[in-house]
Amino acid sequence: MLESRELEEEAILAALMGITEMMGDLTDLEELLDAIVRIAPRLVSVDRCAILLRNPRAHEFRVAHAFSSDGATTDRLMRLAIPESDIGRLVHKLVEQRIPVMLRAGREPLLPAAIMEAFEIRSMLLVPLVYQEQVMGFITLDEAAKDHLFTSREVNVVQAIAAHAAVAIVHTRLAESYRLERRRAEALADALCEGVVTLDRQLRIVSLSPGAEALLGWMTDDVAGTLAARRGRRRSSGSAPGTALKSRAPSPRSAWRGPWAARRRSSTH
């Protein structure tokens, strides 16, 4: 009995470590959430899992990813959106109190009756996805038409999975926002000058736009991390005439991160 439990705990630990590794390997949030909703049910002996993300503007929770042993049920789950006004008590527990909820049919009506009946929910564990006190949504686990009594150990396992999912969601959103802002900055730079060299606070080169690479003859991989001033001096002393770096960088002491504009000197005098 003890050996069986130890093996089970080892399997759970291995699964959690696997999710952690996937967070580093998978840059696509859809792939990561798909992996989580497939792994989580097996760890708590159920066959259905869904991740619902909160949309504060629409005041609703919408299923972002789901898994069920029945494909048709998965499809129906993926179309599910629940207005916050329909689950006021549940929102209070998950969002305001940020605590796990164990739902049992016939007790406190936390989910709309139509959802309970449509998905044959008899019992369900709901755990908030919390990152730095901000609730991103929640994860649900249950088994259709079965009353599964979740143990405290299973609740702890799902809380660990929810914490991993919340971190992945936030980091993926930040990375996507960064990519969008970078593309906008590059488009603006292309319209204003021939190339841009991006520096960090220590005035070390972070990246070059394609125009700057063509103009200066540098590649980002070759010069990233080097001091821009040193590179600039090398370029001035060893390059063909007609190319210059025009710096708009303030003192390294200031908390600044920004571009240099690379422009070709006019050939007319």
ABEGO torsion letter per residue (X at the ends): XAAAAAAAAAAAAAAAAAAAAAAAABABAAAAAAAAAAAAAAAAGBABBBBBBBBAAAGBBBBABBBBABAAAAAAAAABBBBAAAAAAAAAAAAAAGBBBBBBBGBBBABBAAAAAAAGBABBBBBBBBBGGBBAEBBBBBBBGBBBBBBAAAAAAAAAAAAAAAAAAAAAAAAAAAAAAAAAAAAAAAAABABBBBBBAAGBBABBBAAAAAAAGBBAAAABGBBAAAAAAAAAAABBBGBBBBBABBBAABBBBBBBBBBBBBABX
